[in-house]
Amino acid sequence: MNFDVVQYMSSMGEKAQAAATQMAKAETAVKNTALNAIADELNTARDQLKTENALDLKAGEEKGLDAALLDRLALTDPRIDTMIEGLRQIANLSDPIGEINDMSYRPSGIQVGRMRVPLGVVGIIYESRPNVTADAAALCLKSGNATILRGGSEAIHSNKAIAVCIRKGLETAGLPGDAVQVIETTDRAAVGELLQMKDSVDVIIPRGGKGLIERVSNESRIPVIKHLDGICHVYIDEFADKQKALDVAFNSKTQRYGTCNTMETLLVSERVAADILPELAAMYKSEGVELRGCEQTGELLKDIKQADAEDWDTEYLAPILSIKVVAGLDQAIEHINLHSSKHTESIVTENYTHSRRFLREVDSSSVMVNASTRFADGFEYGLGAEIGISTDKFHARGPVGLEGLTSLKYIVLGDGHIRG
């Protein structure tokens, strides 16, 4: 590895640690001032942002990036407006830092509780969309953390321009400019080095495709908050309301295809499959969704592709849906726990006992009753914003908002108490 990259990253880690100490004790009003100042800087630098973004777009075209990637890369006026609005919205969210909960008196007379504190230094590695630079910075700032950001090389000019605005906004509020640092080299060795910096970085969050997240998970010596796949299920129970089943199953798949909370497998109780599947299949056909089914599904829907073993473990991110007819709730739960990526699952049922069993026995980060899987989102959950989704069981699970970027420490209040 290039020695300069090691030195560069080491220096960045030291600066981040120093900044994290200052951020941890920053008052809420000061953090909010910084967020609004960054929003103002982005608005002022609008033309410069688009100029730098044009360099990225030109380079992307020369590299042969497809139209979808170029669209994700583009910084238009509406997208700049969205970044600005996002910063102001986060400024209006409640500050979790310093919250004290669960205070109780112990028999000894001491009081014990827990206080919410920042994680420290958060490393975030992401691809393509330069707006993530502002979003991630804002969430880390509000939660009292310092952050090191590594965007995709295809957005290097855009990210550096946004970083200038962030630094100016921080310094306007009297906070350390190094609280948010963007890695300005496109050398891939910088990512490898960041993943080894366990003495100066407290957590890593990857945002991007499966390849990026797998690399980060495999190489990191630092705890990672992540999810690999979004293989989400909807189970239509024998006690489902038909209209609810049609609405939830249709929306879960077709509202957007390329998101991690989109349904990829539909499970249907054999007792209602003949009544529901033909009608639902016609709805999917009207949207151009390709259906792949088990043998029983194929008997009900003649013109569909036979699903194979790989389909049950595939995140399509496309208008493709696998369908399996199951004997009932037990088989549905068994299938989900075997094939799910632990992201989001939903049951459609009017049976209270079945709904409670589904909530209790399905082992995923979000489990729903009579609701579309597309609701698995930080904004929809009332978090205001999210840094990503976690399917791990430690430290955060599900959509990760401000609270997910914090930890808890025990606090003890005494009055000269000693242990006998």
Secondary structure, 3 states (H helix, E strand, C coil): CCHHHHHHHHHHHHHHHHHHHHHHCCCHHHHHHHHHHHHHHHHHCHHHHHHHHHHHHHHHHHHCCCHHHHHHHCCCHHHHHHHHHHHHHHHHCCCCCCCEEEEEECCCCCEEEEEEEECCEEEEEECCCCHHHHHHHHHHHHCCCEEEEECCHHHHHHHHHHHHHHHHHHHHCCCCHHHEEECCCCCCHHHHHHCCCCCCCCEEEEECCHHHHHHHHHHCCCCECCCCCCCEEEEECCCCCHHHHHHHHHHHHHCCCCCCCCEEEEEEECCCHHHHHHHHHHHHHHCCCEEEECHHHHHHCCCCEECCCCHHHCCCCCCEEEEEEECCHHHHHHHHHHHCCCCEEEEECCCHHHHHHHHHHCCCCEEEECCCHHHCCCCCCCCCCCCEEECCCCCCCEEECCHHHEEEEEEEECCCCCCC
